[in-house]
Amino acid sequence: MEYYNQIQDDWRIAQCCQFHDKALVKRYNLGTTTKTYALKEGGKERVQTKAISNCKKLLDIISTYFPTQPKNLRAFRISSELLPCYTLDFTASWYDEIRDEIKEILAETGRAARKHSIRLSVHPAQFTVLASNKAEVVKKSIEDLEYHALYGQYMGIPAEEFSMNIHLQGLYGGKHEDGISRFATNFPYLSEYAQGCLSVENEDKPNGYDIKHTLELAQRIPIRCTLDTHHYACHRMVETERVKFDGKYVNRKVRDVEHITHTHEYFREAVKSWRGLRPLFHVSQSFPPEDQSYWMKPNAHVGEFWDEELMAAHVPMLQYADFDIEAKHKEIAVKGFYNFIKKEEEFAGETISSIRIK
């Protein structure tokens, strides 16, 4: 049975990692175990029990929650906590003892994802820096990427159909070219599967890596570019204005910048980097301007989307790409965005048609 992206043309917006509604949180959210608790008495049993429980919860999510959702909402970013403490040296033998059981559960999860046409992805944390100038960080980053790649492998998802996304990072006060070169140099040390499912996204800091830099990387190595539209805007927030905040005057970034659209060259080139598959991009937004608590944090993620103009700008993009909805209220925000899109379709008198650019 083929995975969804080879045969499906309908757009998807994805929920990230967890649930917000209390009833869903109790049933579906994965548990975690820290290194501190793993080292305590009973740590082995705690880690193994939590890992098996998490795998069963993921199977439950894919088998019972997403099949009840509209097809456009059948996409999910799996939490990095699926297998707690997996990359720690002393847990390797612990996981070897339960590996067959984990593989069996995740294989069933993969079959359910195929049956119900559910797109799956992962997003390793910010400490995974393949472009680091420190050998130990690169080593740990490769280990973490191979860990996340196991999700797709154990679920039987072809590498190109599974999305494992990280930030480019690795500037360290040097030139953008240096980090791009280090990333390209370290990329071949990944397994074939990890290389095939990896994508790299643009950053939000004005002095960090923009989408143009990730596209430069994609000219060197066969990697997909994940466009984060909010990061694109934040990267361009370079002007400041003097405002009174918390009893003193500070420099606040001016948020009124030009947002990327589906006609922009960067958007189209990022789509092409996925070589005919529907890309999985990111969309988020910060809090309304009147919320002074977030004046100094333009890159923060709001609970639910409020800017209809921004949402409307993403509707044409859905012709070409799926989106992770990065918002704090998880499935609530996804459904709010979905309802807006459906209203836009109704107003236009036509549904969004899928277009693949190679």
N, C-alpha and C positions, 0 to 999 in steps of 0.2 A: 504493500500500500504506500503510495507516494505521500510525502509530507506536503502541507498546504501550499507552500509558496511555488511549487512546480505546476499547480493546476488551478489555484484560486486567483481571481482577479478583484475580489472585493476588498476595500480598504479596511484597515484595523487601527484602532487606538488602544494602547496597552496600559494596563494597571501595573504599578511598580511594587513588588515585594510583599506588601502587607494589606490588611483590611482596616477600615476605619470604624464601621458599625460594630458596636460592642458584641453583639451576638455572633457576628462573623469573625471577629477577633478571637473570641474564645474557641471557636471551632477550627479556624484555618491558620492563624498566625503561627509561624514556626517559633520554637524555643531555642535558647542558646545556652552554651556553657563556656565560661572563660577559662583561660589557661590557669588562673589561680585556683579555680574549683577543680579543674582536671588534675592538678597536682596534689590535691587533698585526698585523704582516705576515701575510697569508694569512687575516685575520679574515673577510673576505667569503666565501671558499670554506668556511671552517670553519662559519660560521653557516648557509649554504645547505645544506651537506651534512648537518649535524645536524638541521635542520628537516625535510628530506625523509626522513631515516632515522627520525625520531621519528614522523612521520605513517605510515610503513610499519609501524612497531612497533605503533602504535595499531590499525591495520587488522588486524594479526596477532592482537592481544589479542582484538578483537571477533570475528574470524573463526575462531580456533582454540581459545582458552582458554574463553571464556564459553559457547559452544555445548555444551561438555562438562559444564557445571555444571547442577545442578538449577535449574528456572525461578526458584525463590525467591532464588537467588544471582546472577541475571543483572542486575546493576546495578553501575555503575562510575563513580567520580569521576575525570575526566581531569586529569592533571597540568597545572599552569600553565606548565610548561617545554616544552610541545609545540612552540612556535615561538620559539626562543631570541632574546632581544634584540629582539623584534618592535616594541615601543613606543619604541625609541630612534630619534631623528630620522634618523641617518645610515644606518639599515638599511632605510628605506622602499623605496629603489630596488632594493636587493638582493632584497627579497621580491617586488617587482613582476616581476622576472625569472623567478621560480620559482612565481608565484602559480597559474598554470594547472595545473601539476603537482600542487601542494598541493591545489587544489580537486578535481582528479580522484581523488586518493587518498582524501580525506575524503568525497567523494560515495560512493565505494565502501564506505567505513566506515559511512556512514549507512544504506546499503542492507543491509549485514550486520546492523546493529543492529535494523532492522525485521524482517528475515528470522528472526532468532533471539530477538526480543523482549527486547532489552537496554536497560535504562534508563541514560541518560547524564547527567552533570552536571559542573559545574566550581565551584571555590571560590577566587576571587581572594584574594590575601594581605591581611594586616592593614593594610598601608599604603594600601589602597584605601578612602578615607574620603569618601564623598559628602556627609557632613554636616560636613565640615571648615569652619573659619572662615577658612581661607587659600585665596585664589583659585587659586594655583598647585597646591595639593594637590587641589582639586576638579577642575581641568583634567586633571591626571595620572590622577586616579581615573576620570574619564569615558573617557579614552583606554584605560585598562586594562580597563574594563568592555566597551568596544566590541571590544577584542582578544579577550577570552574569549567574547563573543557570536558572534564569527566561527566558533568551533568548531561551534556548532549550525547556523548559517546554511550553512556549507560542507557539512555533513552532511545538509542538507535536512530538519532536524527543526523542526517548528512551534515558534514561540517559547514558547507556553504549555506545551509538552511537554518543553522543555529547562530544566534548573534551573541558574541561575547565582546563587550565594548569597554574601552578604557580611554583615559585622557592621554594626550601626547606627553605633556609635561617635560621636565628635565632641562629647563633653561639655565638655572643656577647662575644667573648674572652674566651668562655668556651670550652668544649669538644664537638666533633661531636655527641657523644652519647646523650648529654643533649638536643640538638635541636631535634634529632630524637624522643626522648622520649616525649618531649612537643608536637610535631606534632601529634604523635600517641594518646596522651591523649586528645587533642582538637578535633581530627577528628570526634568522635561520636557526637559532638554538631552540626554538619552539618545535614541538612535534608537528607533524603534517596536519593533524586535525586542529590543533590550536591555531596554527597559521590560517587555516581555511575558514575558521569561524570568527576570527578577530576583526574588530573594527576600531577606529580611533576617532575621538571627537574633539572639536574645537573648545577652547577654554574661554572663561568669562573675563579674565584680567586683561586690561589694555596692553600690558607688556608681556602677556603670555602668547600661546599659540592660537592663531586665528584659523578659520576654515581654509584660508589660502595656504597656510603652512601644512595642514593635514593633506591638502591636495598635492602639495609638493612632495610629501612623503609617499603618496600613492603613485607618483611618477617613478619612484625608485623600487618599490616593493609591491607585491600584489596584496594590497590591503584596502578594505572598504572605509570610506569616510562617513562618519555619523555627524550630520549637521544638527547642532543644538541651536535653535533659533533664538532662544533667550540669551545664551552665551554670545551669540553673534551681536546682539544689541548691546550687551554689557561691555563687550570688548571696545565698542565705539563710544562709550560714555567717558570722554576724556575732559570735557569742559566742566567747570565747577561754578557754584554760586554761593555767596555768603548768606547764611541763614542763622537764625537764633534757635539753638537746640539745647534743651536741658539747661537753660540759664546762661549759655555762652554762645558766641558766634563760631560757627564751623564752616568748612568748605564741603558743600553737598554736591554730589555728582548730578549734572543735568541729564535727566532721563529721556528727554525729547530727542531721540535719534532716529535715523531711518532704519526701519526693519527690513529684513530680507523677504523677498517674494518668490513665487514659483517661476518668475521670468528671469531671475538673476542668474548670471553665468555661474556663480559659485554653487547655487542650488542645483542647477542642471549637471554640473561637473561632479558634484557629490553623488547624485543619483547614478550617473554613469559608472562611478567607481564600484557599484554593486553588480556590475556586469550582467544586467538583465533581470536580476531578482528585485523584488520590491524592497527598497531600503527600510531600515528602522531608524528614524530620526527622533529627536527629543524636542518637546515643547514645554515651557513653563512660563511663569510670569511672577513678578514681585507684587508686593502689597500696594494698595491704592495710595496715591500721593498724600492724601489726608491722614494716613496712618503714620504719625511722626516716629513711632517706635522703630520703623524700618527705613527712615530717611537715609541712614548711613549704610544700608544694606540693600542696594539695588539688585544684587544677585540672589536674594533670598527667595524661597519658593512659597507662594501663597497657598492657603488651604483649598480654595476653589477659584476657578477662573472668573474674573469680573469684567474684563475688558473685551467687549463684544467686537470692537474694531480689530483687535489683535486676533481673536478667534476667527473672525471672518477672513482674515488674510491667510489663514492656514487651510481653509476649505479647498481652494484650488490645488494646494500642495498635495492633498490626499489623492489626487489623480495619479501621483508618481511615487508616493512614499507613505509608509505607516509611521505612527508616532507613539513613543512612550509619553504618557501624561505624567509629568513629574510635579505632583501636588501633594500636599500633606494629608488631604482628606481622601486619598486613594480612590476607592471605587465610587465614592460620592462625586468627586471631581470628574472622573471619567464619564459618569452618566450625565452630569451637567453639560460637559463638552459635547457629548453625543447628541443630547436633546437639542442643543444649539445648531449642530450640523444638520440634523434632520429638518429643523425649521428653515434653515437656509435652502435646503433641497426643495422643500415644499414651496417656498417663496419663488425660487427660480423655475419651478415647474419641471425639474429634471433631476435625476440622481447623478451622483459622482461616478464618472467612468474611469476605469483604470487604464493608464498608459505606461508602457514599459519602454525605457530608453536604454539602449545598449551602447 
